[in-house]
Amino acid sequence: TPALIQGKAAKEAATGLLDGAMQLAGTGSWERIAVGRAWYLGGDTVKGQQIFDGVTGGKKVAGSDWFRIARVYAEAGEWDKAQTAFDKALSIDADDDSGMIEYGAMANLNKDRAKADQLFEKAMTKKPRDFWNMVNAGGSYLGVRPQ
């Protein structure tokens, strides 16, 4: 409601809105990760990490959950953590060619050309004529993040 933000300092408004979003998220992992992302990138990495840990500590963690968390770490400039999360995602969903391309593109952007080339080769062997895979892999050689 507007009462969550009217006359409130930015941090207080954010807390009200993000706490409300967390309630609305329920058990939805992507929704909870989105709230964690806001906290993590907004400067409260502890709170964001707690939310991520809550998602990944559950019984049913999908590769897509790890991919979303990896993107947050990459956006935060924490490549080591992003790489670990990407690896976990692919360990769950080893045939995800678009995931391989995304991970490869991010590796390329983080100066790990060998890892990028390895992932691109594997994904493109699986789907040699996928438009988005080609765009995202190609763009990474020009410094462009995958979309």
C-alpha positions in Angstrom: 0.0 0.0 0.0 1.1 3.6 -0.4 1.6 3.7 3.4 4.7 1.5 3.0 6.5 4.3 1.2 4.9 7.7 2.0 7.1 9.8 4.1 9.6 7.0 4.7 13.3 7.1 4.3 14.6 5.0 1.3 15.8 2.1 3.5 12.6 2.0 5.5 10.5 2.1 2.3 12.7 -0.6 0.7 12.3 -2.8 3.9 8.5 -2.4 3.9 8.2 -3.2 0.2 10.7 -6.1 0.2 9.2 -7.6 3.3 5.8 -7.5 1.7 7.2 -9.0 -1.5 8.7 -11.8 0.5 5.3 -12.6 2.0 3.8 -12.6 -1.4 6.6 -14.9 -2.7 5.5 -17.7 -0.4 7.5 -20.7 -1.4 8.2 -19.5 -4.9 12.0 -19.9 -5.4 12.3 -17.4 -8.3 10.3 -14.8 -6.4 12.4 -15.3 -3.2 15.6 -15.0 -5.3 14.3 -11.8 -6.8 13.8 -10.3 -3.3 17.3 -11.6 -2.3 18.7 -10.0 -5.4 17.3 -6.6 -4.4 18.8 -6.9 -1.0 22.1 -8.3 -2.2 22.7 -5.7 -5.0 21.2 -3.0 -2.8 24.0 -3.4 -0.3 22.7 -5.8 2.3 24.6 -8.9 1.1 24.0 -10.7 4.4 20.2 -10.5 4.0 20.3 -11.3 0.4 22.6 -14.3 1.0 20.3 -15.6 3.8 17.4 -15.6 1.3 19.6 -17.4 -1.3 20.6 -20.0 1.3 17.0 -20.5 2.2 16.2 -21.4 -1.4 19.2 -23.6 -2.0 19.0 -25.3 1.3 15.6 -26.7 0.5 14.8 -30.2 -0.7 13.8 -29.2 -4.2 16.4 -26.9 -5.8 16.3 -26.5 -9.5 19.1 -25.7 -11.9 17.2 -22.5 -12.8 17.5 -21.4 -9.1 21.2 -21.7 -9.2 21.3 -19.8 -12.6 19.4 -16.9 -11.1 21.7 -16.7 -8.1 24.7 -17.0 -10.4 23.5 -14.0 -12.3 23.2 -11.9 -9.1 26.8 -12.8 -8.1 28.0 -11.9 -11.6 26.1 -8.6 -11.5 27.7 -7.9 -8.2 31.2 -8.5 -9.7 31.7 -11.7 -7.6 32.9 -14.0 -10.3 34.1 -16.8 -8.0 30.7 -17.1 -6.4 29.0 -16.8 -9.8 31.1 -19.6 -11.2 30.3 -21.9 -8.3 26.6 -21.3 -8.7 26.8 -21.8 -12.5 28.6 -25.1 -11.9 25.9 -26.2 -9.5 23.2 -25.3 -12.0 24.8 -27.3 -14.8 25.4 -30.3 -12.4 21.6 -30.4 -12.0 20.7 -29.7 -15.6 23.7 -30.9 -17.6 21.9 -30.7 -21.0 20.9 -27.0 -20.7 22.5 -25.6 -23.8 21.2 -22.0 -23.2 22.6 -22.3 -19.7 26.0 -23.4 -21.0 26.0 -20.4 -23.4 25.1 -18.0 -20.7 27.8 -19.4 -18.4 30.3 -19.4 -21.3 29.4 -15.8 -22.1 29.9 -14.7 -18.5 33.2 -16.6 -18.4 34.3 -14.9 -21.5 33.4 -11.5 -20.0 35.4 -12.4 -17.0 38.6 -13.2 -19.0 38.2 -17.0 -18.9 38.3 -17.7 -22.6 39.2 -21.4 -22.2 36.1 -22.0 -20.1 33.9 -20.0 -22.5 35.2 -21.9 -25.6 34.6 -25.2 -23.9 31.0 -24.4 -22.9 30.3 -22.8 -26.3 31.6 -25.9 -28.1 29.5 -28.3 -26.0 26.3 -26.2 -26.4 26.7 -25.6 -30.1 27.4 -29.3 -30.7 24.1 -30.0 -29.1 22.2 -27.2 -30.9 24.4 -25.9 -33.8 21.9 -23.5 -35.3 20.2 -21.9 -32.3 19.9 -18.2 -33.0 20.0 -17.0 -29.3 22.9 -19.2 -28.5 24.9 -17.7 -31.4 24.0 -14.1 -30.5 24.8 -14.5 -26.8 28.1 -16.3 -27.4 29.1 -13.9 -30.2 28.2 -10.8 -28.2 30.4 -12.0 -25.3 33.5 -11.7 -27.5 32.6 -8.0 -28.0 32.1 -7.4 -24.3 28.3 -7.7 -24.4 26.4 -9.5 -21.5 23.9 -12.2 -22.6 20.3 -11.2 -22.5 
